[in-house]
């Protein structure tokens, strides 16, 4: 494997500042570590010996990291001995942040569609809204269904609860309720999440 010329790597190996997230290089001060990784064959070729995952003296593994112009990174500090990898730490952090961003973006794309009922919603209107809800859940959106009570209609909260329970029952094949119907102010609300489609 050809050596990579990373500007400043050798110079900065000892002077790198510790990080809160991972201990690296000279900040790893335990006598032994467990080396893992999918690049052990490449490491072995550079240092001239076969390497398998296992426990090694820390100073030896640090020497290998220097020779490869890479970083020794503590992945599982609470393990006995701690688990480490020989990797490019900057690249590792970049990929980690990229993955976290993808997860965050995916979560942010969750769409919530609202469906409103009244305590006196008739069967025709109920079925019309039920079909809309099925379409929303099929598309991967959450459905927030609520019964709105105006004025004295709050006395019919039992009727609103039964309506939402019926709504949940009719949608069992499409989604699952995150909780039972709950009264919040003048609204009784239930949120239904779509079921994961079988591949």
N, C-alpha and C positions, 0 to 999 in steps of 0.2 A: 504494500500500500504506500503510495507516495505521500510524503509528509506535506502537510498543509502549512503554508506560510501565513499564519495569522499575526498581523502586526501587533507587537507588544505583548503577545501571550506569555513568552518566557519571562519577560521583564516583570509583568504584573502578577505572576503566579503567586508569589508570597505576599504581595502587598494588597491583594484584593480585599475589599472590606467584607466583613461578615454580613449576612442577610438574615432577616427575621424568618424567612420561609425555609431556607435550607442552609446547612453548614457546608462549606466547600473548601477544598484544598487544605491549606495549613490550619484552618479553623476546625478540622476534624482531628481531635487529639486523643481518641481512644487507641489502645494498643493493637486491636484487631478489628477487622471489618469483614462483612460477607459481600463479595463482589458478584454482581449479577449483570445481565444485559444481553442484548442480541448482537453485540459487536465484539464478543470475546474472541472469535476466530481472527478478526482483523487485528485486534490487540496482540494476539499471539504471534502473528506473522511479523509485526514490527519489532517485538522484543525478542523474537527468536525462540519461543517455547510455546507448547500447547497449553491453553488455559481453559479450565472449566469453572462453572459457578462454584464458589466455595469460600472458606475462611482463609484470609491472608493477613500477614503483618501489615499494618497501616502504612508504615514508611515505604514498604516495597511497592504497594499499590500506588502511592503518591509518585514514586519514581516512574512507574509505568505511565501515569497520566502526563507527567512532564515530557517524557520521551515522545508521546503522541501529540504533544501540544494541545491537550484537552484538559478538562477539569474533573476532579474527583468530587462527586456530589452525593451527599447523604440523603437517601430517599426515605428510609424508615429508621429514624433515630431511636425509637423505643424498642426496636428489636435487639436481641442479644445474640451475637454482636450486631451493631447497626448495619443496615443494608446500604450499599453504595453502588454507584455506576460511574464509569469513565465516559463522559460525554461532553459535548459543547454546551456549557451551561446557558449561554446567551440564547442559543437555538432552542434549548429545552424550555426556557421561560417564554420565548416567543410562541412556540407551539402550544404551550399550556394556556397562555392568554388568548390565543386564537380559538382554541377549543372552548374556553369559557365564554367567549364572545358569541360563538355559534350557538351554544346552549341558551344563552341569554336572549339572542335574537329569535330563536325558535319559540321560547316561552312568551316573548312579547307578541308573537303573531297569533296567539290564542284569541279568537273572536267570540264575543258574547252577544247573542241575539236575544232581545227582550220580547216577551209575549204577554200581553195584558188581558186579564179577565175582570169581570165584575161578579158579585155574588149571584146575579141573575142571568149569567151567560146561558143561552139556550143551546140545545144539542147541535143545531146547524152551525152556529158560531164556534162552538167547542171543536167540532170535527174539522172545520175550516182551519182553525189555528193549530190543531193537532197535526194536520198534513204539512203545514209550514214548518212545524217543529221537527218532524221527521226529516224533511229536506235539509234543515240547518244541521242536524246531528249527522246526517249522511255526509255532509260537506266538511265535517270535522269541527264545527262550531259548538260552543256551549249554548245552552238555552236557559235563560233566566225568566221563569214564568212567575207571575204574581197576580194576586187578586187585590184590586184597589177598592177600598171601602170609603164611600163618601158619606159624610154626615152620620146619620143614625144607622146606616147600613152596617156599621161595625158590630151591631148585635147579631149579624148573620155570619160571624167569623167561623162558626162550625161548618156552615154551608161552603164557605171559601176553602176551608181545609179539605173537605171531602172532594171538592172539585179538583184541587191540586193533587190529591192522592190518586184520583181517577186518571188524571193526566199522566202522572208518573207510571201508573200501571200500564196504560196504553203504549207507553214509549219504552217498555222494558227491553224490547229487542234492539232498540236503537241507542239507548244510553242509560246511565245509572245516576240516580240522584245523589248529590254530595252530602245531603242531610235531609231531614224531614222538614215539611213546611214550617216556616217560622214567621211570627208576626213582628214586623218592624214598623212602628208608627201606624200609619193607615194602610200598610201593605202587608200581605202575607206572601212570603217569597219561597221559592224552591229553585235550586240551580241543578241542571242536569248536564252531565258530561257525556260526550260521545263515547261509544264503545270502540275499542281498537278493532279494526277490520282484520279478519284472519287472512294470512298470506297464502 
